[in-house]
Amino acid sequence: MKSLSPSQIAPPFARYSHGVELPAGARLVRTSGQLGLARDGSVPEGAEAQADICFANILSILQEADMGAENVCHLSAYVTDRTHMAGYMAARDAFLANVPVLPTSTLVIVSGFTRPEFVVEVEVWAASET
């Protein structure tokens, strides 16, 4: 993957790339949106704790395809309030701490999810060379 950051536009204001170029013939993985639902069915309080579960679930899905965080080329996240952005971003930054090319990113504030205790949902696209 190659990060695309044109000098004609303002640089990203967080840990993401404006664009990512994928190699020809890349193998793609698309995850469903992951919620902060632990395997035992519990839902922790707070965006960071829920996002940690989201990213752990995503990593498990990627590992099924022999990929990891370094293969994520796009990340979409949804939070239910601006107050949850900092917690989500802390979890996201930890997930991306060691990746060489930061993915593109979208963060949207939504009115809610299927259950009121959920405050964050995350989905990704990942790619690897065949």
Disulfide bonds with the S-S distance in Angstrom:
none
